[in-house]
């Protein structure tokens, strides 16, 4: 399964670049908050993680009743697809979970010859589509969309739901979560696993029309998060200024890594996140991945037949680890 491969790594000891994990640890404030709550883990949290839900609602400027919280955004995404994922339209390449869990899907291809840039004004949606998925910033290339055409798309396709997955919105891009109260066919999902460095705490949430939020709250655990997870999430979101500062640092490391990889004759595409696509053609990405793994670096080929065998998503590590990656690539290539 693609989603399992996306998560892989397990007990691998070395530099892991395949998961889009943030190389920076959680904020110190998050660690302290989680530690403080751990002795109280014999108690449940408030129903529906109310303190966190209320804080998110205020931050996004939506009513709390439109917020659904769960143990990671993948749970939320799977349930959305179970309900309306019969005929999905994707902008590809995309997060590999989506084609895996869609009943059937059509696609609009993002083209490497256009640096994976696409104007949503040009998006054509097939008749009968139940769900359109827009990932912003997009995974795996790290580009962002101009979201200004979205309101028009929502109005023209009132019978079609639009899911905007903002997993990486803490790094770049224009959020559309504030539009949810105005559009009954707009769903927005987010995670604290990426920009906020809380992957191991498993915190995801969605901004949804009221009937959707009530449905998901009704059909999920009323206590979705462990107490340390909820505390870490609140402490992190209360220091969003530090997350933004870290995002600048991460993008700098990413561009430095991309520049060094380009110096090896590899095409590395522009990104506004901490990962980017690289085309190693005429080399095969799976061969390179295997040889890097032998050198203590875990990365995986993109395996997108439409792009060819040379493509790989590269995630920044810490600068000293990036130097090891470049050295290993120089040997391999």
C-alpha positions as MATLAB code, in Angstrom:
seq = 'XXXXXXXXXXXXXXXXXXXXXXXXXXXXXXXXXXXXXXXXXXXXXXXXXXXXXXXXXXXXXXXXXXXXXXXXXXXXXXXXXXXXXXXXXXXXXXXXXXXXXXXXXXXXXXXXXXXXXXXXXXXXXXXXXXXXXXXXXXXXXXXXXXXXXXXXXXXXXXXXXXXXXXXXXXXXXXXXXXXXXXXXXXXXXXXXXXXXXXXXXXXXXXXXXXXXXXXXXXXXXXXXXXXXXXXXXXXXXXXXXXXXXXXXXXXXXXXXXXXXXXXXXXXXXXXXXXXXXXXXXXXXXXXXXXXXXXXXXXXXXXXXXXXXXXXXXXXXXXXXXXXXXXXXXXXXX';
ca = [
       0.000    0.000    0.000;
       1.321    3.422   -0.935;
       0.278    4.953    2.371;
       2.265    2.329    4.297;
       5.305    2.957    2.112;
       4.861    6.656    2.822;
       5.106    5.920    6.527;
       7.955    3.412    6.271;
      11.270    3.702    8.045;
      10.407    1.947   11.278;
      13.584    0.973   13.077;
      15.915    2.283   10.350;
      18.962    3.915   11.911;
      20.278    6.729    9.765;
      19.058    9.793    7.904;
      15.370    9.389    7.039;
      14.162   11.615    4.201;
      11.122    9.696    2.968;
       8.371   10.805    5.373;
       8.225   14.588    5.002;
       9.031   14.709    8.711;
      10.219   18.036   10.076;
      13.900   17.681   11.045;
      13.412   20.168   13.894;
      12.111   18.843   17.238;
       8.923   20.119   18.893;
       9.065   23.558   20.469;
      10.425   23.518   24.004;
       7.077   24.911   25.157;
       5.325   21.874   23.677;
       7.647   19.425   25.418;
       7.179   21.162   28.778;
       3.395   21.236   28.362;
       3.264   17.542   27.429;
       5.453   16.595   30.375;
       3.238   18.570   32.735;
       0.125   16.700   31.543;
       1.636   13.214   31.570;
       1.026   12.601   35.321;
      -2.654   13.383   34.705;
      -3.007   10.781   31.963;
      -5.348    8.726   34.130;
      -7.991   11.329   33.183;
      -9.627   11.883   29.812;
      -9.358   15.219   28.082;
     -12.386   17.460   27.760;
     -14.925   16.089   25.240;
     -13.879   16.760   21.648;
     -10.669   18.382   22.954;
     -12.676   21.517   23.676;
      -9.803   23.816   24.757;
      -7.830   23.026   21.612;
     -10.941   23.221   19.426;
     -11.830   26.639   20.838;
      -8.313   27.955   20.307;
      -8.227   26.711   16.714;
     -11.646   28.228   16.022;
     -10.550   31.604   17.322;
      -7.298   31.467   15.325;
      -9.097   30.613   12.079;
     -12.046   32.914   12.846;
     -14.758   30.272   12.593;
     -17.272   29.029   15.197;
     -15.996   26.110   17.346;
     -18.869   23.929   16.098;
     -17.150   23.824   12.685;
     -13.924   22.270   14.051;
     -13.319   18.527   14.250;
     -10.184   17.175   15.952;
      -8.781   13.686   15.599;
      -5.628   11.644   16.149;
      -3.910   12.694   12.947;
      -5.406   14.101    9.763;
      -5.242   10.760    7.916;
      -8.147    9.465    9.995;
     -10.184   12.473    8.937;
      -9.196   12.151    5.286;
     -10.135    8.473    5.169;
     -13.571    9.192    6.623;
     -14.196   12.002    4.150;
     -13.318    9.675    1.273;
     -15.546    6.941    2.701;
     -18.462    9.359    2.532;
     -17.901   11.193   -0.759;
     -14.859    9.619   -2.411;
     -16.706    7.637   -5.077;
     -15.504    9.811   -7.992;
     -12.544   11.982   -7.081;
     -10.624   14.513   -9.151;
      -6.963   14.972   -8.197;
      -4.223   17.381   -9.211;
      -1.300   15.014   -9.643;
       1.340   14.208   -8.568;
      -0.223   14.299   -5.127;
      -0.166   12.700   -1.682;
      -0.180    8.928   -2.444;
      -2.953    8.220    0.062;
      -5.545    9.938   -2.149;
      -5.454    7.712   -5.254;
      -5.257    4.724   -2.921;
      -8.481    5.469   -1.012;
     -10.555    6.971   -3.854;
     -13.271    4.768   -5.303;
     -12.176    5.951   -8.725;
     -10.397    9.101   -9.774;
      -9.602   11.368  -12.685;
      -6.660   13.726  -12.710;
      -5.263   17.020  -13.870;
      -1.526   16.587  -14.362;
       0.933   19.178  -13.068;
       3.659   19.385  -15.698;
       7.410   19.384  -14.966;
       8.004   21.500  -18.075;
       5.919   24.177  -16.299;
       7.730   23.583  -12.991;
       4.499   22.002  -11.671;
       2.798   25.408  -11.649;
      -0.951   25.351  -12.333;
      -3.645   28.032  -12.457;
      -6.844   26.891  -10.722;
      -8.807   29.061  -13.169;
      -7.914   26.398  -15.749;
      -9.206   23.483  -13.680;
     -11.742   21.372  -15.586;
     -13.864   19.103  -13.409;
     -15.491   16.054  -15.030;
     -19.261   15.651  -14.773;
     -20.296   13.457  -11.864;
     -17.261   14.261   -9.734;
     -18.120   13.893   -6.043;
     -14.902   15.326   -4.587;
     -12.115   17.589   -5.862;
      -8.890   17.514   -3.840;
      -6.454   20.437   -3.783;
      -3.295   20.031   -1.694;
      -1.826   23.421   -0.812;
       1.156   23.577   -0.582;
       1.270   20.558   -2.837;
       2.945   17.323   -1.836;
       5.293   16.088   -3.380;
       6.642   19.173   -5.188;
       6.203   21.855   -2.518;
       4.577   24.466   -4.752;
       1.648   26.668   -3.740;
      -1.519   27.569   -5.605;
      -3.091   30.977   -6.001;
      -6.344   30.166   -4.198;
      -8.303   33.210   -5.388;
     -10.197   31.164   -8.043;
     -11.558   28.778   -5.380;
     -14.660   30.798   -4.487;
     -15.722   30.758   -8.138;
     -15.155   27.013   -8.415;
     -17.241   26.414   -5.295;
     -20.075   28.526   -6.695;
     -20.017   26.916  -10.158;
     -19.882   23.339   -8.824;
     -22.303   23.447   -5.894;
     -23.032   19.712   -6.136;
     -19.339   18.846   -5.835;
     -17.343   18.922   -2.615;
     -13.903   20.507   -2.548;
     -11.313   19.267   -0.066;
      -8.352   21.571    0.493;
      -5.658   19.674    2.372;
      -3.509   22.249    4.156;
      -1.062   19.815    5.750;
       1.860   22.161    5.009;
       0.098   25.523    5.325;
       2.338   26.418    8.267;
       5.236   26.674    5.811;
       3.746   28.635    2.924;
       0.567   29.356    1.015;
      -2.775   31.056    1.515;
      -5.244   29.294    3.803;
      -8.909   29.073    2.813;
     -10.198   27.766    6.162;
     -11.974   31.057    6.868;
     -14.161   30.485    3.786;
     -15.808   27.349    5.180;
     -18.733   29.187    6.888;
     -19.661   30.715    3.509;
     -19.554   27.513    1.426;
     -21.376   24.288    2.283;
     -19.201   22.312   -0.166;
     -15.777   23.291    1.221;
     -13.789   21.024    3.587;
     -10.345   21.964    4.936;
      -7.982   19.544    6.679;
      -4.792   20.279    8.587;
      -2.170   18.469   10.629;
       0.333   19.515   13.278;
       2.748   16.816   12.073;
       4.609   18.961    9.569;
       5.477   22.624   10.178;
       4.648   22.191   13.878;
       6.930   19.138   14.424;
       4.308   17.087   16.284;
       4.138   13.987   14.061;
       4.600   11.640   17.010;
       1.822   13.327   18.979;
      -0.769   12.556   16.236;
      -2.878   15.717   16.076;
      -5.019   16.595   13.062;
      -8.091   18.720   12.599;
     -10.595   19.878   10.025;
     -12.667   23.001    9.429;
     -15.992   21.758    8.083;
     -19.597   22.751    7.417;
     -21.618   22.234   10.584;
     -23.381   19.044    9.465;
     -20.032   17.514    8.564;
     -18.389   18.465   11.849;
     -21.345   17.076   13.799;
     -21.269   13.856   11.780;
     -17.561   13.257   12.366;
     -17.780   14.181   16.038;
     -20.708   11.790   16.455;
     -18.965    8.879   14.722;
     -15.560    9.221   16.387;
     -14.158    9.000   19.885;
     -15.338   11.959   21.959;
     -11.835   12.007   23.518;
      -9.639   11.864   20.411;
      -6.301   12.964   21.884;
      -4.097   11.880   24.745;
      -3.622   14.589   27.361;
       0.069   15.168   26.448;
      -0.858   15.476   22.769;
      -3.549   18.054   23.441;
      -1.221   20.039   25.705;
       1.609   19.964   23.157;
      -0.747   21.091   20.378;
      -2.082   24.028   22.386;
       1.380   25.144   23.476;
       2.647   24.982   19.881;
      -0.256   26.910   18.361;
       0.164   29.581   21.029;
       3.670   30.198   19.645;
       2.901   30.359   15.938;
       5.430   33.181   15.597;
       8.203   30.701   16.396;
       6.815   28.220   13.865;
       6.957   30.913   11.192;
      10.558   31.731   12.102;
      11.458   28.049   11.859;
       9.740   27.821    8.469;
      12.122   30.473    7.119;
      15.087   28.472    8.410;
      13.746   25.237    6.902;
      13.186   26.819    3.494;
      16.751   28.135    3.580;
      18.155   24.684    4.308;
      15.962   23.243    1.553;
      17.159   25.703   -1.060;
      20.793   25.119   -0.044;
      20.287   21.363   -0.442;
      18.556   21.808   -3.807;
      21.393   24.056   -5.023;
      24.015   21.471   -4.069;
      22.053   18.702   -5.770;
      21.737   20.828   -8.917;
      25.526   21.142   -8.913;
      25.628   17.360   -9.428;
      23.720   17.708  -12.705;
      20.326   16.839  -11.214;
      17.222   18.899  -11.912;
      15.744   20.081   -8.609;
      12.430   21.924   -8.868;
      11.564   25.061   -6.909;
       9.675   24.598   -3.652;
       8.256   26.780   -0.876;
       8.340   23.998    1.732;
      11.061   21.824    3.282;
      10.909   19.233    0.475;
      11.215   19.316   -3.304;
      11.104   17.078   -6.355;
      14.314   16.098   -8.095;
      14.703   14.405  -11.474;
      17.761   12.153  -11.548;
      17.250   11.034  -15.175;
      19.039    9.213  -16.841;
      19.556    7.447  -13.509;
      16.743    5.416  -11.987;
      15.447    6.744   -8.686;
      14.924    3.261   -7.250;
      18.577    2.383   -7.945;
      19.745    5.587   -6.298;
      17.454    5.024   -3.311;
      18.859    1.533   -2.777;
      22.461    2.719   -2.966;
      21.743    5.592   -0.590;
      20.121    3.203    1.865;
      23.317    1.169    1.874;
      25.016    4.391    2.976;
      22.603    5.029    5.848;
      20.155    7.338    4.032;
      16.512    6.294    3.676;
      14.638    7.874    0.778;
      12.207    6.489   -1.752;
      11.532    6.972   -5.460;
       8.357    8.783   -6.418;
       7.100    5.870   -8.547;
       4.892    8.070  -10.718;
       4.753    6.398  -14.169;
       3.646    9.631  -15.840;
       6.824   11.400  -14.710;
       9.219    8.546  -15.347;
      11.662    6.534  -13.283;
      14.051    9.339  -12.374;
      11.889   11.321   -9.945;
      12.369   11.403   -6.193;
      11.005   13.637   -3.433;
      13.833   15.012   -1.287;
      13.206   16.334    2.229;
      15.676   18.553    4.007;
      17.423   17.195    7.057;
      19.606   19.189    9.432;
      22.479   20.938    7.600;
      25.120   18.468    8.802;
      22.965   15.571    7.577;
      22.310   17.343    4.280;
      26.079   17.491    3.775;
      26.231   13.698    4.210;
      23.394   13.275    1.702;
      25.168   15.387   -0.933;
      28.424   13.523   -0.385;
      26.652   10.168   -0.763;
      24.855   11.347   -3.893;
      28.151   12.475   -5.383;
      29.513    8.958   -4.840;
      26.397    7.267   -6.199;
      26.081    9.428   -9.304;
];
